């Protein structure tokens, strides 16, 4: 019993015949309350720590792509496709400050897509490309810019292996909004887009900038009002339909001659006024079209 008595933590011992009783000391109410609060605080701290750890792990797991879709890689090419590299050198680093941020998006290491190939370096959220990032396609083309739900959305730049590139607005992986498309020969289009088509107001400029068209497009086709200017000084100012001069329009030749009137499928057709540079004039019905670089006009 002696060993037990020594380990009684200071409680008083009462002997009664062959037995000994250990009585606990009196615990005052305020001491019990103090100990209880301390225990509660310790428990709360541990619970919060466990919750934060679980929450952090859960959040981290919500960023990474599914392992069946993409895997981590350190094989990021330093040298890109020759034509792409030339354009990148010409344009310089992409300006990500024009891209809209997505709250909660997180930058991760490079991931390589399993099915379609290609490598993505940038931000993720909800297991998808969300935020700002760069995708190197299997053929060497590169897109840099905004992403939403695994698709190019917002402001971005695509450089293609043929030397063409597009800078502007995107929607669901397509040129959509305002942007500029420059061909490898330096001809370009500046204006509005819809689902990868020229759509709305825009301007096409020839490679040597000697000629241009400015006007309305409908899903890639000139339609509505527009202006053509050619290198020799000739011009057309008027209506288009399905890519042709159709409706009311004015054509001016480089020598100063001018026709103003009705058109149909790139031909003078209907009522109009023809003025020649030698002061001759005709007002009435006529037909005319260009053949081999020469305009042939039939007065009817």
C-alpha positions, 0 to 999 in steps of 0.5 A, a space after each residue: 500500500 505504501 507505493 500507492 500512498 506515495 502516488 496519491 498526489 497529496 490527497 489526505 489519507 484516513 486509516 480505518 482498521 485494515 483499510 486506508 481511504 484517500 479523500 480528494 481535496 476540495 475543488 473550489 467552483 472557480 478552479 473547476 471553471 478555470 480548468 474547464 475553460 482551459 480544456 475547452 480552449 485546447 479542444 477548440 484550437 485542436 479542432 480548428 487546426 484539424 479543420 484548417 488542415 482538412 480544408 487546405 488539403 481539400 482546396 489543394 485537391 480541387 486545383 489539380 487536373 484529373 490524373 486521367 486528363 493531365 500529368 505533371 511534367 518537367 519536359 517544357 520545351 525551351 525552343 519552340 517551333 521556328 515560325 512561332 519563335 520568330 513571331 514571339 521574338 518580334 512581339 516580345 513577352 505577352 502582357 498578362 496585365 490585360 487578362 482578367 483575374 479569377 478569384 481563387 485560381 492557383 498557379 501550379 507546375 507544368 502539366 501535360 495533357 494525355 489525350 491531345 498532348 500539349 503542355 499547360 503552364 499557369 493557373 488552375 481552379 476546380 480541376 480546370 485551366 482557370 485564370 492566366 496561363 500558357 498552352 503549348 500545343 502539340 504542333 508547336 502553336 502557343 496560346 497565352 492569356 485568359 482561361 475559363 473552364 478549360 477554354 480560352 476566354 477573355 484576352 489572349 494571343 495565339 501564335 500559329 506554326 504558319 506565322 499567323 497570329 491573333 491578339 484580342 478577345 476570345 470566347 470558348 476557344 474562338 476569336 470573339 469580340 475585338 481583335 487583330 489577325 495578322 498573316 505571315 505576309 503582313 496582311 491583316 484584319 482589325 475589327 470585330 469577330 464572332 465564333 472565329 468569323 469576321 463579324 461586325 465592323 472591321 478593316 482588311 489591309 493588304 500586305 503592302 498597305 496599298 489597298 484596304 477594305 473597311 466596312 461591315 461583315 456578317 460571319 466572314 462575308 462582306 455584307 452591308 456598307 463598305 469602302 474599297 480603296 485600291 493601289 491605282 486610286 480606284 475605289 468603291 463606296 456602297 452596299 455589299 451583299 454576300 461579298 459582292 457589290 450589291 445595292 446602291 454604290 459609287 465606283 470611281 476609276 483612277 482616271 476620274 470617271 465615276 458611276 453612281 447607281 445600282 449594282 448586283 453581284 459586282 455588276 452595274 445593273 439598273 438605274 444609275 449615272 455614268 460620268 466619263 473623264 472627257 465630260 460625257 454623261 449618261 443617266 438611265 438604265 445600264 449594265 456593266 462589268 469588269 472583264 480582263 481588267 476592262 470595264 464594259 458598259 452597256 447602255 440600255 
